[in-house]
Amino acid sequence: MASTDEPVRARASTQETGHSRDLERPPLPEPLPSPVIDTHCHLDIHDGDVGAPWLTVETALEQASSVGVTRIVQVGCDLASARWSAQAANDYDAIVATVALHPNEAPRIAAAHGRRAFDEACAEIEELAKAPRVRAIGETGLDHFRTGEEGRELQEEAFRWHLDLAKRLGKPVVIHDRDAHDDVLRVLESEGAPDIVVFHCYSGDADMARYCTDRGWYLSFAGPVTFKNANALREAVAVAPLDRILVETDAPYLTPMPYRGRPNASYLIPHTARVLAASADVYLETMSKALWDNAQRVFGPW
């Protein structure tokens, strides 16, 4: 497996990194009143070359911990990142991992290398997923934004396979749902959901939030909940039970306001957590404690 000792430069972000963006890292925010967990992060992906010397796992953990984000769920979404994530979880006490083939990765592998390569990739994901510090299967799901009609049949097959794997291993599933709400819900209902389901970077409305939380599923909110035009997301927070809300960065993507467009990292979680507290009409300390407890319930103690 790849070592996690080196600065995280192996995989570049697909985020636009042209000169039109401000690539300076945002300052540290005011710390949270009690610890929380970043439940979805890509420590192995950096946003261009800006701040590359900063981008070591150790420094990322130190910066996050300094503002109250003391643990991170590292998400693997292709074979390389799944291997890296499993190793990082072994190397750092503050990290646990998830592994899967991202919804866009599954059809890409088959298109580029054939069906056998896809099957072999699934077999390796299954072996990685058995590790004790790999706590969930994900991110998996459906993405109708980047994958066209020609790849959607295999994308759904991959989603169903990941759901079955989660159930066989008794682990949660972390769902990527982009422009595919109805189909994601259809597959979950027809295939049968694992005991624990997390909607990563929840993007539905209040009605969908009720539907999901009525079934005991978790909604994980990222930077977009802080965006000016995201009233539907804040309404979803307002109707969701406090014990079904998680917080994440999806770093280096989806940086919260007021730093939208700049590089994201786990230390920026406090901006999102404050908006969650306001949207749910609870004290920040109440929200922080709920976020901690919920993440522990989903991913287990570590």
C-alpha positions in Angstrom: 0.0 0.0 0.0 1.1 3.6 -0.6 2.8 5.3 2.3 1.1 8.3 3.9 4.3 9.7 5.2 4.9 12.1 2.3 3.0 15.4 1.6 -0.3 14.7 -0.1 0.6 15.5 -3.7 -0.2 12.3 -5.5 -3.7 13.2 -6.7 -4.7 16.6 -8.0 -8.1 18.1 -7.5 -10.4 18.3 -10.4 -11.5 21.6 -9.2 -10.7 24.5 -11.4 -7.3 25.9 -10.4 -6.8 28.7 -12.9 -5.7 32.2 -12.0 -9.3 33.4 -11.7 -9.6 31.6 -8.4 -8.2 32.8 -5.1 -6.0 29.9 -4.0 -4.8 31.3 -0.7 -5.8 29.1 2.2 -8.5 30.6 4.4 -7.5 31.6 8.0 -8.4 29.5 11.0 -11.9 30.1 12.2 -13.0 30.5 15.8 -12.8 27.1 17.5 -16.0 25.1 18.3 -17.1 24.8 21.9 -16.8 21.0 21.8 -15.2 18.5 19.4 -16.7 17.4 16.1 -15.8 14.9 13.4 -15.3 15.7 9.7 -17.2 12.7 8.3 -16.1 13.0 4.7 -12.7 14.2 3.6 -10.2 13.5 0.8 -6.8 14.1 2.5 -5.1 12.5 -0.5 -6.3 15.1 -3.0 -4.9 18.6 -3.0 -6.2 21.7 -4.7 -3.5 22.5 -7.3 -0.1 23.2 -6.0 -1.0 26.0 -3.6 0.2 25.4 -0.1 1.7 22.0 -1.1 4.2 22.1 1.8 1.3 22.5 4.2 -0.4 19.4 2.8 0.9 16.7 5.0 -1.5 14.5 7.0 0.1 15.6 10.2 -0.4 19.3 9.6 -3.9 18.8 8.3 -4.8 16.9 11.6 -3.1 19.6 13.7 -4.9 22.5 12.0 -8.2 20.7 12.3 -7.7 19.8 15.9 -6.8 23.3 16.8 -10.4 24.4 16.1 -12.1 21.4 17.5 -12.2 19.0 14.6 -10.4 16.2 16.2 -11.2 13.2 14.0 -11.6 12.7 10.2 -13.2 10.1 8.1 -11.0 9.6 5.0 -12.9 8.5 1.9 -11.5 6.4 -0.8 -13.3 6.6 -4.2 -11.0 4.6 -6.6 -8.5 1.9 -6.1 -5.6 4.2 -5.5 -7.4 6.4 -3.0 -9.0 3.3 -1.3 -5.5 1.8 -0.7 -4.2 5.1 0.5 -7.2 5.6 2.8 -7.0 2.2 4.4 -3.3 2.8 5.1 -3.9 6.3 6.5 -6.4 4.8 8.9 -3.8 2.4 10.1 -1.1 5.1 10.4 -3.1 7.8 12.3 -5.2 7.4 15.4 -7.4 10.3 14.4 -8.5 8.8 11.0 -10.8 6.0 10.0 -11.5 5.2 6.4 -14.2 4.3 3.9 -13.6 2.6 0.5 -15.6 2.2 -2.7 -15.6 2.9 -6.4 -17.1 6.3 -6.9 -20.2 6.2 -9.1 -18.3 7.9 -11.9 -15.3 5.6 -11.5 -17.1 2.3 -12.0 -18.2 3.0 -15.6 -14.9 4.7 -16.3 -13.0 1.5 -15.4 -15.2 -0.7 -17.6 -15.1 1.7 -20.5 -11.3 2.0 -20.4 -10.2 -1.5 -19.4 -13.2 -3.8 -19.8 -15.6 -5.7 -17.6 -12.9 -7.9 -16.1 -11.1 -4.9 -14.8 -14.2 -3.6 -13.1 -14.8 -7.0 -11.5 -11.2 -7.1 -10.3 -11.5 -3.6 -8.9 -14.6 -4.7 -6.9 -12.8 -7.7 -5.5 -10.0 -5.5 -4.3 -12.4 -3.0 -2.7 -14.0 -5.9 -0.9 -10.7 -7.0 0.6 -9.8 -3.5 1.7 -13.3 -3.1 3.2 -12.7 -6.0 5.6 -10.1 -4.1 7.6 -11.2 -3.0 11.1 -10.3 0.7 10.5 -12.3 0.8 7.3 -15.6 1.7 8.9 -18.0 2.1 5.9 -18.5 1.4 2.2 -18.5 4.6 0.2 -18.8 6.8 -1.5 -21.1 4.9 -3.8 -24.4 5.8 -5.4 -25.5 7.5 -8.6 -24.3 10.5 -10.5 -26.4 11.7 -13.4 -24.4 14.9 -13.7 -21.1 13.4 -15.0 -22.1 10.0 -16.2 -24.3 9.9 -19.3 -26.9 7.4 -20.3 -24.3 5.0 -21.7 -22.7 4.4 -18.3 -25.8 4.4 -16.0 -26.6 0.8 -16.2 -23.2 -0.2 -14.9 -23.3 2.6 -12.4 -26.5 1.3 -10.9 -25.1 -2.3 -10.9 -22.0 -1.0 -9.0 -24.3 0.8 -6.5 -26.2 -2.4 -5.9 -23.0 -4.3 -5.4 -21.7 -1.8 -2.9 -25.0 -2.0 -1.0 -24.8 -5.8 -0.9 -21.2 -5.5 0.3 -22.2 -3.2 3.1 -24.9 -5.6 4.3 -22.6 -8.6 4.1 -19.9 -6.9 6.1 -22.3 -5.2 8.5 -20.9 -1.7 7.7 -22.6 1.6 6.9 -22.9 2.8 3.3 -22.0 6.4 2.3 -24.0 7.6 -0.7 -23.0 10.0 -3.4 -26.3 11.4 -4.9 -25.9 14.0 -7.7 -28.9 14.9 -9.8 -30.3 11.4 -9.1 -32.5 11.6 -6.0 -35.4 9.5 -7.3 -33.2 6.8 -8.7 -31.0 6.6 -5.6 -34.1 6.2 -3.4 -35.5 3.6 -5.9 -32.4 1.5 -5.7 -32.2 1.7 -1.9 -35.8 0.6 -1.5 -35.6 -2.2 -4.1 -32.2 -3.5 -3.1 -32.7 -3.1 0.6 -30.7 -0.6 2.6 -27.9 -1.5 5.0 -28.7 -0.8 8.7 -26.9 2.6 8.5 -27.2 4.9 5.5 -25.4 8.2 5.1 -26.3 10.7 2.4 -22.9 12.4 1.8 -23.1 16.1 1.0 -26.9 16.0 1.2 -28.4 17.9 -1.7 -32.1 17.2 -1.4 -35.0 19.3 0.0 -37.0 19.2 3.2 -39.4 16.6 1.8 -36.6 14.3 0.9 -35.0 14.9 4.3 -38.2 13.8 6.0 -38.4 10.7 3.8 -34.8 9.7 4.6 -34.8 10.4 8.3 -38.2 8.6 8.7 -36.2 5.6 7.7 -33.4 6.3 10.1 -30.9 7.5 7.5 -28.4 10.2 8.2 -27.9 13.5 6.3 -24.3 14.8 6.1 -24.1 18.5 5.3 -21.1 20.1 3.7 -20.1 23.7 2.6 -23.1 24.2 0.2 -25.5 24.5 3.2 -23.7 27.9 3.9 -24.2 29.2 0.4 -26.5 32.2 0.0 -28.9 30.4 -2.4 -29.1 27.2 -0.3 -32.3 27.9 1.5 -33.6 24.4 0.6 -30.7 22.8 2.3 -31.1 24.9 5.5 -34.8 24.0 5.4 -33.8 20.3 5.3 -31.6 20.9 8.4 -34.6 22.5 10.2 -36.8 19.4 9.6 -34.2 16.8 10.3 -34.0 15.2 13.8 -30.9 16.4 15.6 -29.7 12.8 15.9 -29.6 12.3 12.1 -27.4 15.2 11.2 -23.7 14.9 10.3 -21.1 17.5 9.1 -18.4 17.1 6.6 -16.1 19.1 4.3 -15.6 16.9 1.2 -12.3 18.7 1.2 -10.6 19.9 -0.9 -14.0 20.6 -2.5 -17.1 22.6 -1.5 -15.5 25.3 0.7 -18.0 27.0 3.0 -18.8 30.7 3.0 -17.3 33.2 3.3 -14.4 31.4 1.5 -16.3 29.7 -1.3 -14.0 28.8 -4.2 -10.8 28.7 -2.1 -9.1 25.5 -1.0 -11.1 23.5 1.6 -9.8 21.6 4.6 -11.2 20.0 7.7 -10.3 23.0 9.9 -13.1 25.0 8.1 -15.8 22.7 9.5 -16.7 25.4 12.2 -18.2 27.6 9.5 -20.6 24.8 8.4 -21.3 23.8 12.0 -22.4 27.3 12.9 -24.9 27.4 10.0 -26.2 24.0 11.0 -26.8 25.2 14.5 -28.6 28.4 13.3 -30.7 26.4 10.8 -31.8 23.9 13.5 -32.3 26.7 15.9 -30.1 25.2 18.6 -27.1 26.4 20.5 -23.7 25.7 18.8 -22.6 23.6 21.7 -25.8 21.5 21.4 -25.2 21.0 17.7 -21.5 20.2 18.2 -22.3 17.5 20.7 -25.0 16.0 18.5 -22.6 16.0 15.5 -20.0 14.2 17.6 -22.4 11.6 19.0 -24.0 11.0 15.6 -20.6 10.4 13.9 -19.6 8.0 16.6 -22.9 6.1 16.2 -22.3 5.8 12.5 -18.6 5.1 12.2 -17.9 3.7 15.7 -15.5 5.0 18.3 -11.9 5.6 17.6 
